[in-house]
Amino acid sequence: MRGIVAKLTKKAASKCLFVILEILKTDALNEMKVRPLLFALTLWVACPSGAGAGLLDDTCSSIYKKLGSGPHESLTMSGQDFDDEGRKYAGCVIHLSSTTNQASDDQNPEGLFGLPLPYCPDGKMPADLPRDFLNKDGWCSDRMADGPDGTSYRAVRGNIFCAVEGRWDGGDDSDPGYVPVPGYAITVKCAAR
């Protein structure tokens, strides 16, 4: 039973009910000598809450809309599995690519979750953080890296996280005649933690 519950916790919240129904169709319950209704109710409570599923769906839709608000050659969103820090997650993956450098303010990867985006170790907001540093929507970042060729960070809110990566040609500081190649790519991967 532990293996089944561990498997469920790795699934996205929207898939949880489907997994429960699939388990109920098998003989696994008879082998475990568990009452089907009690088992289903236990798993339903253990699954990520409907509120979490709503937040994940809302976040994916909001980011997709923001990235689509400006120029781009390609914008896709799919529900799929992905890795983050060696763990597998199921969620949404949004990818934008453009051959211009004319991104709208909403497409700026640093502002996708609003500013400021305070640092929160382990995904928990520090209790003594001054009010001026709080994000109005409750997002914070538990890791970030920035450089001339891009940015990456992980935004966290409740039980949801989004790993954001932006890439572009930042030029060559050692060659003043170098002209950066226009274009950028942004990838956002969101899932339940």
HELIX and SHEET records of a PDB file:
HELIX    1   1 ARG A    2  THR A    9  1                                   8    
HELIX    2   2 ALA A   13  LYS A   15  5                                   3    
HELIX    3   3 CYS A   16  LYS A   25  1                                  10    
HELIX    4   4 ALA A   28  MET A   32  1                                   5    
HELIX    5   5 PRO A   36  ALA A   46  1                                  11    
HELIX    6   6 GLY A   50  LEU A   67  1                                  18    
HELIX    7   7 ASP A  105  GLN A  107  5                                   3    
HELIX    8   8 PRO A  109  GLY A  111  5                                   3    
HELIX    9   9 PRO A  121  GLY A  123  5                                   3    
HELIX   10  10 ARG A  131  PHE A  133  5                                   3    
SHEET    1   A 6 SER A  74  ASP A  84  0                                        
SHEET    2   A 6 ARG A  87  SER A  98 -1                                        
SHEET    3   A 6 TYR A 184  ALA A 192 -1                                        
SHEET    4   A 6 ILE A 160  TRP A 168 -1                                        
SHEET    5   A 6 GLY A 150  ARG A 157 -1                                        
SHEET    6   A 6 CYS A 140  GLY A 147 -1                                        
END                                                                             
